[in-house]
Amino acid sequence: MPAHIRIIHSKEFIKATPGGQLDLEESKKLLLEIALASGPLLDYDIILDTRKAQSGMCANDLWYLAAELSKHCEAFSRKAAILCPLERFDRAEFFALCAHNRGFQIRAFTSFGDAMEWLIAPDD
């Protein structure tokens, strides 16, 4: 069975202030735009590629982004893999946990290959 995967880069859903901090309101707007544009992509799994993200996010920011994601559950109803550098794995894993607690199939990865393998594996 062919896999349908959409890669979304951090610049598409994470907006930073000039000082490098997360602009939460702008990031929420970008997440909404992705959700609206994803309507015809409901059969796609997603890779959120944050390897080049430049903003600093605290645990509260990650929790609020996961809460915002839950408002658009229909657009993110399939598996989603967060791809991040090793030094930010704990943050990505925390975001995945917050989203998972809201009913999403989401996991954090530092390897593109591992993320792809998980996405194409049959659901349990």
Backbone hydrogen bonds, N-H to C=O, Kabsch-Sander energy under -0.5 kcal/mol:
donor,donor_aa,acceptor,acceptor_aa,energy
5,I,3,A,-0.6
6,R,45,D,-2.8
8,I,6,R,-0.6
8,I,47,I,-3.3
9,H,7,I,-0.5
10,S,49,D,-2.2
12,E,9,H,-2.4
13,F,10,S,-1.5
14,I,10,S,-2.9
17,T,21,Q,-3.3
20,G,17,T,-2.3
22,L,56,G,-1.3
23,D,15,K,-3.5
24,L,22,L,-1.1
27,S,23,D,-2.5
28,K,24,L,-2.4
29,K,25,E,-1.8
30,L,26,E,-2.3
31,L,27,S,-2.3
32,L,28,K,-2.1
33,E,29,K,-2.3
34,I,30,L,-2.2
35,A,31,L,-2.4
36,L,32,L,-2.7
37,A,33,E,-2.3
38,S,34,I,-1.4
39,G,36,L,-0.9
41,L,38,S,-2.3
42,L,39,G,-0.8
44,Y,41,L,-2.1
45,D,4,H,-3.1
46,I,79,K,-2.3
47,I,6,R,-2.5
48,L,46,I,-0.5
48,L,81,A,-3.2
49,D,8,I,-2.6
49,D,47,I,-0.9
50,T,48,L,-0.9
50,T,83,L,-3.1
53,A,50,T,-1.6
56,G,20,G,-2.5
57,M,55,S,-0.5
62,L,58,C,-2.0
63,W,59,A,-2.4
64,Y,60,N,-2.6
65,L,61,D,-2.4
66,A,62,L,-2.2
67,A,63,W,-2.2
68,E,64,Y,-2.3
69,L,65,L,-2.4
70,S,66,A,-1.7
71,K,67,A,-0.6
71,K,68,E,-1.2
72,H,69,L,-1.9
73,C,70,S,-0.9
75,A,72,H,-1.2
76,F,72,H,-1.0
77,S,74,E,-0.7
80,A,105,Q,-2.5
81,A,46,I,-2.9
82,I,107,R,-3.0
83,L,48,L,-2.6
83,L,81,A,-0.6
84,C,82,I,-0.6
84,C,109,F,-2.6
88,R,85,P,-1.8
89,F,86,L,-1.6
92,A,88,R,-2.2
93,E,89,F,-3.0
94,F,90,D,-2.0
95,F,91,R,-2.5
96,A,92,A,-2.5
97,L,93,E,-2.3
98,C,94,F,-2.5
99,A,95,F,-2.5
100,H,96,A,-3.0
101,N,97,L,-2.4
102,R,99,A,-1.1
103,G,100,H,-2.1
104,F,99,A,-1.9
106,I,104,F,-1.1
107,R,80,A,-1.6
109,F,82,I,-3.1
115,A,111,S,-2.2
116,M,112,F,-2.6
117,E,113,G,-2.5
118,W,114,D,-2.2
119,L,115,A,-2.4
120,I,116,M,-2.4
121,A,117,E,-1.0
